[in-house]
Amino acid sequence: MFTLGLFAGGMSSFVSSGDDEENEDDSDAIAGMELTVQGSVLRPLVFFDGKGELMGHVWSGTASQPTPAYQATTLLQDNEERYALQNGATLQLSTLGAISIDLNGQVTMSIWGRNAQSKVEQNTGIALQGSLLLQTSFVKLSVEFDVNQEPQLHLSSDLDFSSDTSLCMKLMQSDSVLNKRTVKTVSIPGSKFRKVQTTTSSRKIAGLTHALNQKNNDMCSKIAKS
């Protein structure tokens, strides 16, 4: 549904030591972000193109504050179906869902300390509504429900190029709450009988830090000890 990719190149002059000058990459410094939303590839967002533009960000600190990269609300599902049962009853099912995504990022870089930090935050809101209706000549049954959640995902990285280059990446998922509401209604056509039952519930989903790979764990331990 949502894919995020980061790319960078031509940074060897910043992250390599003086002994590696003969192996430096002569290509222009460039970095950016690639997004794919619901199978559609969006135009890449370029953070900087060229060392001059990069140094401009470093001196002015324009990238040190959260910068919006993608903000949109899209439709996840909009469906309605009807079924005629053998006993003459009609069953109707409808669902409607949407997702709102706010993606922003920031980066700080110190030429003197020879380190850099970046953070990408994805704030998401998901809502789903649905109903199930069973209608006959003598009774009418309906169940309506709605579910919503606001999950958050944080990707942070620490780069230390004071000696041997070390990169530590952390992918964290914050605590979130899953809210659900269900309304059941029973009525009899031609009478005043009507019964409504409403049920609400909330479930707390604990946050976690995703394990990436052992090499990344070793890099994080090295940076933490420095």
RATA-V620308 format. One record per backbone hydrogen bond with DSSP energy under -1.0 kcal/mol. NH is the residue of the N-H (numbers start at 1). CO is the residue of the C=O. If there is no record, write none. Layout:
nh-><NH,NH>
co-><CO,CO>
This chain:
nh-><3,5,7,9,14,15,16,20,21,23,24,30,31,32,33,34,36,37,38,40,42,45,47,48,50,54,55,56,57,58,59,60,61,64,67,69,70,72,74,76,77,79,81,83,85,88,90,91,92,93,94,95,96,97,98,99,100,101,102,103,104,105,106,107,108,110,115,116,117,118,119,120,121,122,123,124,125,126,127,128,129,130,131,132,133,134,135,136,140,141,142,143,144,145,146,147,148,149,153,154,155,156,157,158,159,160,161,166,168,170,172,173,174,176,178,179,180,181,182,183,184,185,186,187,188,191,195,197,199,201,203,205,208,210,217,218,219,220,221,222,223,224,225>
co-><36,34,32,30,11,11,12,17,18,20,21,9,48,7,45,5,3,40,1,37,35,33,31,31,29,50,51,52,53,54,55,56,57,61,105,103,103,101,99,97,97,95,93,91,89,85,135,83,133,81,131,79,129,77,127,74,125,72,123,70,121,67,119,63,117,115,110,159,108,157,106,155,104,153,102,151,100,149,98,147,96,145,94,143,92,141,90,139,187,134,185,132,183,130,181,128,179,126,122,172,120,170,118,168,116,166,114,160,158,156,154,208,152,205,203,148,201,146,199,144,197,142,195,140,193,188,186,184,182,180,178,176,173,171,213,214,215,216,217,218,219,220,221>
